């Protein structure tokens, strides 16, 4: 046991929470869309750290692999193929502030309500876990109990790839 | 400071609610399709974090929540692929990806 490891772990936890929240804010509030994608990547990195704290290093690796490695990179390609920066506000300033206020009000209400529900909710008492939740347990469950959803998700991914190809090729003209 | 803060579900649940609220705000405020897509990903992440928290602290079998979150990630990846191809097709036809321009079907 390293001396002071408790405080190191607490600092790491705080860092991961701050990365997640800050990345989400950057993703939502920045005007340049490429900064928004970077914010999403930072947010996913923080989430991967939180998954480590939640006893699941396997899902932390998957989060980095799928979200940062696949989703963010794909969105960056989409950014390069189109022209996505936020347009200058064309409406009147008053209406702009009005809609911003309504959106802020709705999201603050959602945050407050869901936090209150989840902090004061009558969660059942924790029970003794049946399995240890290791990669071995996940693999056994995927190949026995959840084999049908496992096959279905592969079918969904195949159809999504084919559909993306067909839709993105459809309107291409030789100019 | 409580040293065992990461062993209680409170912080994780509040953070998931924050991600959901940020995603909803972005979905309402963004004026490009890619920005709305990113906000949708934030909402997906909020759902995944909620699943993982309850899986860790309440559920009897900690493997099930991880499998569910794995499926959720697969669905999110499929959604991003489809949505980006639609965005590229829209940009090719309209030379713009603002949702305001896509009003041809308006009654």
Interface residues (C-beta under 8 A of the other chain):
Chain A: X6 X7 X9 X10 X13 X17 X20 X21 X24 X25 X27 X28 X33 X36 X37 X39 X40 X43 X44 X47 X50 X51 X53 X54 X55 X56 X58 X59 X62 X63 X66 X67 X70 X71 X74 X75 X77 X78 X79 X81 X82 X83 X84 X85 X86 X87 X99 X100 X102 X103 X104 X106 X107 X108 X110 X111 X114 X115 X118 X119 X123 X124 X126 X127 X128 X129 X130 X131 X132 X133 X137 X138 X140 X141 X142 X146 X149 X153 X156 X157 X159 X160 X161 X163 X164 X165 X167 X168 X170 X171 X172
Chain B: X1 X3 X5 X6 X9 X10 X11 X12 X13 X14 X15 X16 X17 X18 X19 X20 X21 X22 X23 X24 X25 X26 X28 X29 X30 X31 X32 X33 X34 X35 X37 X38 X39 X41 X42 X45 X48 X49 X50 X52 X53 X54 X55 X56 X57 X58 X60 X61 X62 X63 X64 X66 X67 X69 X70 X71 X73 X74 X75 X76 X77 X78 X79 X80 X81 X82 X84 X85 X86 X87 X88 X89 X91 X92 X93 X96 X97 X98
